[in-house]
């Protein structure tokens, strides 16, 4: 994934880039050659003329059957970090996004293209994890795990990113640095993700638990609006366009969008 610093809505990023949700059936068969692990990271921002700020803590857990759980902290205008979003993604393309702070969930159904992409990344990534648009820039070791260093530059948009990915872990990102282009043409560090720990073995099973039946099913835009209200985010026009697309994907994979008449309008 290409990273750019300064996302205005932390909750939005995770929801929009989640590929495909659905009512899950747990698959527990181990896949040969797949290494289970738990990765913990922190994301820091480098605002101009201000101290470095911790923006996000994240846990990524991958089981030996390929199921992936991601837990991320969400923060609002005042920087609250008490809210968490947990996403469980299955190899068959289903995903469940769980929001305990608002007792809600979002589910998308199976999509073959998503399933194929997830399997390919785990079992058949490109050599040195070099996906289109990226440039191989060397090798490194992070938390004891061999990584490849990749670079991506967009002169048009005025930003760049460097990513360290682990080929033995399905090209998992262990570190990234995002840069904004300055008026003098130089690139200045704006956002950085750092690995704080990497452990091998089957992850904590609770990370993959499904939400209680009392949790409300909500479309992506309603989830983000709930966080916007609770945490004090600012929804702008760009955010709303992304939410419209997420809602279309949601209704396209789960059920037809309810009509105004059905909703009593």
N, C-alpha and C positions, 0 to 999 in steps of 0.2 A: 504493500500500500504506500502511496506517495503521501508524505506528511507535509503539512504547512502549518506554521505557528499561528496562534491567534484565533482559533475557532471561537465564535461568539456564544455557542450553545453546546456545552459539553454533552448533555443528554442527547442532543440531535445527532451528533457524529456517530455514536454507537448504534442508534436506531436505524439511520439511513443506510449505513454500510452493512447492517445485518442482512444476509442474503435471503433467507427463506424459512418461514416458521410453520409450525404445525403441532397437532396433538400427538405427543411422542409415545413411542413404545421403546423402552430401554433395550438397546442391543449391547450385549456384554461379551461377545466373542472377541478374543484377542486377534489382532491382525499380525501375521508374521512380519518381522522386521521393523515393527513400529515400536518406538521407545516411549514409554509413558514418562511424563515429567510434570513438574509444577514450577512455574516461573513467576517471580514477583518483580515488578518494576515501579519506578517513580518517574513522573514527567515534571520537568521544571521549565518555567518561563523566564525570559531575560528581558523584562520591560526596560525601555530607554530611561536611563537616569534613576532607576529604582533597584532595590535589592532583588536578588533571585527569588522567585516564588515557586513553591510546590503547588502544582496544578492538579495532579491526579496520582492516585495509587492504583495499581492494577495487578490482579492475579490471573494467570493463564494456566489452566490445568488440562492436560491431554491424556486420556486413558489409552490403554493398549488396544481398544477396539476402535479408536479414532474419534470418539466423542470428545468434544471440546467445551470447556466451561470458562467463561471470562467474567471476572468480577471487577467492576470499575467504580471508583468514587466519583460522585457528581458534585459540582460546586456552582454556586450562584454568584450574584453580583457582589455579595459581601464575602465570598470565599468559603462558605460553609462546606464541610467535607463529610457530613454525617449521612448523606444519602448514597445508596449504592444501587447499581444496576447489575444484574446477573444474567448472562446469556448462555444458554446451553444449545450447542449446534451439533447436529447429527450428520453422519456421513451420507445419509440418503437425501439430504437437502433440507430437512426440517430444522426449525430453530424455535426456541422459546425464550422470550425476553421477560425477565421477572423483576418487578419493582416493589420491594417490600415497603418502602416509605409511603407509597400511595395505595398499597394493597391492590395492585393491578398487574396484568400481564398482556403481552402481545404475542400472537401465534400466527405463523405463516405455514402453508402447506408445502408439500414436496414439489421440487422443480428439478428435472433431470439435469439441466445445465449447471445448477448450483452444486448438485451432488457430484457431477463429473469434475468440476473445478476443485472442490474440496479434496477428492480422492487423488487428483493429479498432483496437487501441492504436497500432499503427504507422501505419496508413493512414487511419483514420477516427475519431480520438479526439473526445470531446465538446468543444464550444467552451471555450477557455481551460482545457482539461484538468480541468474541474470534474465529477468523478465523484460519485455519490450519497454524501451525508453531508459533503461538503466545501463550503467557502464561499470564493468568490473574494475575495482580500484585497489585490490590487494587482499591480504588475509590477516586475521588477528585472532586472539583468544580472549573470550569474555567469560568470566565465572568458570574457567577451566574448560569451556566448550569451544572447539574450533569454529570460526566464523569467516564469512566472506564479506568484504567491504564493497558496497555498491554506491554509486553516485547518480543523481538525477538533477538536471538543471533546466529551468524554464526561463529563458531570457525574456520571453514575451511577458510573462506574469511577474518577473522579477523576484524569483525565489529559487532555492535549491535545497536538496536534502541529501544526507549521507546516512546509509543504513547498514547495520551489521546483522547478517542473517546466518542462522546455523543450518547447514545442509543436512546434518544428521537428524535434525528435528523438524523436517518438513519446511525448511527455510523460515523458521520462526525468527522474528525480530528480537534481538537481544539488546539492541541500542539503536537510537537514531538521533540525528541532529538536523534541525531545520534552520535555514538562513534566509534573511530578507535582503534584497539588493538595496544598497544605499545610493544617494545622489552621486557620489564620487565613483560609482561602479563596483565598489567593494561589497562583499557579502558579510552581514553581521548575524551572529548566532541569535536566534529568537526562541527556540524551543529545543529541549533535549530530553530524551528518555534514557534512563540508566537502569541496568539490572541490579537488583539488591540481593537476590538469591535465586539459585537454580538447583532443584533437587530431582533425582530420578526415582522411579517407582510409581506404583498406582497412586493417584491423588486422593485426597479426602473425599469420600463418597458423598458427603453432604453438599459439596459444590454442584452436584448433578441432580439434587432433589427437585422434584416438580412442585409448583406452588400449591397452597391449599385451594380447595374448591371454592372457597369464599372470595378469592381474588377476582376482580372484574376483568373481563376481556375488553380491551380498549384498542382502537386503531392508533397507529403511530402518532398522528397529529394531536390526538387527545392526551396521549402520554406526555408529549413535550409541553403542551399547554398547561398540564397539571404541574409539571416541574417549573415552568415559567412563572406560574402564580406562586408556588411555594418557595422557590429559591431566589426569585427576582432576576431571572434572565431577561434579555431583551430580544424579542422576536422581530426580525426585520424582513424585508421583502424577499431577500435571497433565501432565508430560512423557510419562509412560507412556500416558496416554489419547490424546495426539496421535500417539504412535508406533503405537498400535493402528490408528488411522484411516489412517495412511500405509501400513501393511502391507496393509490391505484394498484400498486403491487400487492398490498395487503388484501384488498377485496378480490383481486384477480386470483390469488392462491388459496383463499379461505372460503369465501362465499360471496354472492352478489351483494353489492352495496344496497342497504335498505332504502326503499323509496320514501319520499316525504310523506306520502299517505300512510305507509306502514309505521312511520314514526309519529303519527298523530299530528302532523303539521297542517 
